[in-house]
Amino acid sequence: MTLRQSPLDAEHRALGASMVEFGGWEMPIAYPTGTIEEHLACRQRAVMFDVSHLGTVRLDGVEAFERLQSTLTNDLAKIGPGRAQYTHLLDRSDGSVADDIIVWWRDTDAFDVMPNASNTEGVRSAIGGFDITEQRAVIAVQGPDAIARSSVVVPDIGSVGRFRVADTRWNDVDCTVAGTGYTGEDGIEIAVPAEAAAQLWRALADVGIMPAGLGARDTLRLEAALPLHGHELGPGITSLQAGLGWVVAWNKPTFLGRDAALAERDRGIARRLVGIVTEGRRPARAGCTVSIDDSVVGQVTSGNFSPVLGHGIALGFVPPDTAEGAVVTIDVRGKDLAGRVAATPFVRR
């Protein structure tokens, strides 16, 4: 299979990034600075990620609102143009989460829908519109200094609040900026035409924003307890099980998978997603079994070492009545790892 490459691919290679396959793309996992340093730089200052592998499906026209409103779970009527919204696309048959999505409502009848990389065509098929992923790059600037530093390069960024969206111009290039991200920190994401992406990347680096790879993005989102499709969301996993029932507008008359979602709400969930903290630096990993009182009760979906906390953290599914503070044992390659159910997010902004 030929892997797709970001418009910023040459920039990553020039910086010595380690490149890996991710969702059909070849993307930087880390730079020579290393994942932990990149992670801490995001918590303390500002970093930038190339997230061009995420899809962009563009819908325009008077029917665009109704198409999204009748397909996705959240209620677009709660927001308006110039806002962003997190939402789900459900499987029609069982109500599991086919994808979790950010919708950028750019103008009255103009929407950019941002699916996960490997799900772009499935989302486009469900909602209509046009896949414009190849036409742009997306740079996510995240961290407590993200807005201040990136505003030096693109002054309009300073006026784009959290979950707000604005079209702007930078160096005579049309860009879209959204106050969104995936790290638990303040920040923005900039969609820039592919041909101008490298120039913007360098300009952001020149004001002291450190490049960071997808390895740090993953440890950051785990500390923030944000779900990753294919782990905390995906086939067989519903919004309610993942603790994301607030994403579903239950009073909407229609959205894909509504009947199955309502049926689960009425009967109750069979499992729920929880945070787990573990002892020492050795982390649990996805697929490890979780036991309580010597009985297997669930499974880890994501696990890693927390650079901020200095010990392992994980997300996993357990019975819905499992209490916070419950002692668990995780089987990591045949060795027991002690843990307990903990409140999330593990690290708060």
N, C-alpha and C positions, 0 to 999 in steps of 0.2 A: 504494500500500500504506500502510495506517495503521500508524505505528510505535507500539510499546508504550512506556509511560513508567514509570519507577521511582517508588515511593512517595516518593522524595526529589527528584523533579524540580523542585518549587518551590524547594527549598533551593539546588540548583545554579544555577538562574536568578537567584535573589536575590544569589548570590555572583558573578554575571557570568561564569559558565562558558561556554565555547564548546561547543555541543552538536552531536553528529554521530550518524549512523546506525551501529549496530553490532549485527549479529546480529538485526536486526528490531526493535531498541530504539533510542530516542533517549537518548544517554548523554553525560556530560561528557568531552571529550577533554583539556581543560586549563582552569585558572582563570587570572585575570589575572596571577598570580605566574609562570606559564609552566612548560613541561614540565621544563626543566633544573633550575629551582629546586625544583620538586616532587620530582624524582628525587633530588637531593642531600639534601633534607630527609629522605627515606626512608632513605638510607644513613647519615645522621648523627644523626637524631632519631626522629621518628615522623610518619607521615601516615595518612590514612584514605581508602579508595576505596569508592565505591558499586559493588558487584558484583551488584546485584539482578537484572541481566540473566541471570546464570547460572541454570540451572534447578534445581528441587528436586522430585524424585520420591520420594514417601514409600511405603514398604512396611512393613506391620504383619502380625503373625500368625505362626503356627508354620511356615508354608511359606516365609516370606520369605528365611531364610538359604539354603535349598536352591535357591530360584529364582535368587538372585544367584550362588551358588557354581557353579551349572551353566551360567551364562550369561557371566559376566565372567572375565577371564584370571587375575587374582591369586587367592591362596588366603586366603579369609576365616578359615579355621581357624588361621592364623598369629597372628590378633589376637583380639579379643573385645569385648564391650560396653564403651563408653567409649573406643573407639579409632577412628581414621580410617585409611583405606587408599587409595592411588593404584592405579588399575586401568585396563584397557582393555576396550572392547566391540569385537570384531572383526567384519568382514564375513564372513558364512558362506562365500562362494564363493572369495574370494582371500586372506583373512586380513589384509587391510589394516585400519587402525584407523578404525572407524566413529566412535568418540569416545574421548577420554580423560576419566576420571571420578575424582572423590573420593567415597568411601563414608564417611558418618558413621554409625557403629554406635551409636545413641543408647541403646538398652536391649536387653534379651534378644531380643525379637522385633520391634524397631523400628529401621528404617534410613531415613536420608535420603540419597538418591543425587543427586550434584551434576553434571549434564552441562553441556556448553557450550551457550550460549544457543540457537543455531539447531538443535541436535540433541536438544532435550528430548523432543519427541514420538517420535522414533525410538528413543530409549533407553527411554521409558516403554512403547512397544509391545513391546520386546524383553524387558523384565524384569517388566512388570506394574506394579501400584501406581497411585498417584494423583498428578497434577501439582498441587502446591500453590504453585507459583511466585508466583501473584498474591496469596497470603495473607501474604507476608513480604517484608522487605527484607534484604539481606545487606551488612554493613559490614565491610570488611577493614582492620584497623589493623596497620600494618607498620613495622618499623624497630627499631633497638637500644633505643629507649625505649618501644616499643609496649606491652609488658606493664605496665611501671610506671605509665605515664600512664593507660591504659585501666582499670587496677585501681582507680584513684581513683573512677571512675564505677561500675564493676561489680566489686566486691571479689573475687568468685569467680574472675575471670579469672586472678588470680595463681597459682591452683592447677591451671590447665589447661596441661599440658605440650605439647610438640611432638607433633603427630598424636594428641592426646587430644581427647575430646569430652565435654561436660558440659551438662546442662540446668540452668538457673538462673533466678532471678527478679530483675528489675530494675524498680523502681517498680511492684511488683505486676503485672508483665507477664512471662509465660513466654518465655524466650529460650533459644537453644542456642548454645554457644560451642565452637569447634574451634581447635586449635593448628595451623592450616593457612594457606597463603598462596601467593603467586605472584611473589615479588620476590627470593628468596634471602636475605631477612632474617628474623629472629624476628618473630613476630606471631600474631594470632588473627583469626578471622572470626566475626562475630556475626550469627545469624539472629534477627531481631526482627519481631514482628507489624507488618504494614504501617501500621496506625494509630498505632503508637508510634515509628515509624522516625525521623521528623523530630525528635522530642524527644531521642532518643538521639544523633542526629547532632550536635545543638547542644551537648549535654552533653559529648561528646567534644571538640568544638571549644573549649569553655570551659576545658579542661585543657591546651590548647596543642597539640592534634593538628591538623596542617594538612590541609585537603582537597587531594586530588590526583586528577588525571584519568586516563583510560585511556591517554593518550599516555605518561605516566611509568610506568604499570604495564607497558607494552610495552617500554620501554627498560630497565627494571629486570629484567624476566624474560629479556631478551636477554643482558644482562650475566651473569645467572645461568645462561644456556644452557638455559632451560626451554622446552619445545616449545609451539608454538601450533597448535591444530587448524586445518587449512586451509593450513598452511605446512610445519611439520615432521612433522605427522601428518595423515592423511586418506586419500582414495581413492588406491589404488596405493602407499601408504606403510605399511610394516609395523613392528611393534614392534622387530624385530631390526634393520631398516635404520636406525631412529631411535636405536639404541643403548640400547633399553629392554627388552631381553630379560628382565631381572630382574623385569619386571612380569608375566611369563607363568609360571604354575605348570605346568610341563611334565608333571608327574606326575599332575595332576588327570585323572580319567577323561573329563571332558567340559567343554567351554565352546564357545561359538559360534566358528567358524573354526579349531578345533583342528587338523583334518586339514591345512588349507592352511598353518598356522603350522609344524607339524611337518615338512611337506615342504620348506619353505624352510630350516628349521634343518638338515635333513639334506643338502641340496644346496649350501648356502652362499648368502650374500646377494650381490646383484649391485652394490650400492652401500651407502655408509654415510654417516651424518651426521657432519660435523666442524665445528669452529670455525675461523674464518679471521679474522686481524687484518689490517687494511689501513693504508696510510700516509696521514697527513693527516686532515683533518676530513671530506672527501668520502666518504660511505659507499656501499657496494654496496646494492642493493635486491633484493627478491624478484624472481626471474625472470631476473636477470643470469646470463650464462653464465660458467663457470669453465674456464680452460684451463691446461694444463701442457705446456711445450715446444711451444707454438703449436697444440696439439690440444685441442679442446673435450672436457672429461671430465665435466662436471657442471653444476650450477645452484645459485645462491643461493636459499635459502628465506626468510630474513629478514636484514635488514641495517640498521644505523643507526649514528649517532654515539654513542660511549660518553661520557657526562658525567664519569664517574670516571676513565677512562683517557686521555681527550682525543684519541682517534683512532677510526677506524671499526672496527666488529666485525660479523661475519656468521656465520650458520649456512648450511651447504649440503651437498648430496650430491656425493660424489666416488667413484671406484673404491675398493673395500674395502682394497686394499693401499697406498693413499696414506699416506705416513709423516708423522708430526708434524714440522713444520719445512719441509715441501715448499713450494717457491715456486710461486705461482699467479698468473695474470693474470685479472682480472675485467673483462668488457666492460660499462661503464656508459654507456649511450646513445652507443655508438660510440667511447668513449674508454677506453683501458686504465688499470686501477687495479691497482697491485702489491699483493700480499698473500702471506701464508704460513699454512699450516695450523698451528693452535695448540691447546694444551690448554684444556679447559673445566672448570669455569666460568671466564669471563674475569675476573670479580670474585668473590672469596670473602668470605664473611661474616667 
